[in-house]
Amino acid sequence: PPRSTPKPSSAASDVYKRQAIRFFIKNNRFDVKERVVLITGAGQGIGRAYAKAFAETGAISVIAELNGDNAKSVANEIKDAGHRAYAIHTDVGYWASVQSAAKETIAKFSKVDVLINNAAIFTPLERRPFYEIPLEEWDEVMKVNVTGCFLAARAVVPSMIENRSGSIINISSSTVPMGLPLFKHYVTSKDCLLYTSPSPRDS
């Protein structure tokens, strides 16, 4: 089924998320000034909050987003506030698109310091028992939520190795330990990230 893009969060929710992210960065003593942070699915929701919060703390936020208009809108919001951002239309479910986004980012900024794998399908999903989930829908969720993280990491790691520095952050979900009835494919996909995240360090 075609993927839809949720509407941006409310202003109050957006401010709260950005404050929380900035608090985390500051209290963990992360220096993100001049860092190039590539964020997938940053055209709305928590991804948008990541992009704005990192830019507000001195990073260059690269919005890699399926909805090109949303990506440009978030980038413009960041620029209008006096910070730096760059928008790239990206479909994380396809290697050619992800590879192109990584190459475009590196061509413009010479590096990718941080990758935040945030893009995921959730909002358009219907609540239903796992045995009623269409196979095509299950495959699409896994393709974006799991394979998309692998593809994005695969695209940026060569640059990180060359620069001998880099961080990859995979966004899981509180639904994994807490459970979320009738969304088996979403919860399963986020559970996968908990176990796949350490793998790049192993190699």
Disulfide bonds with the S-S distance in Angstrom:
none
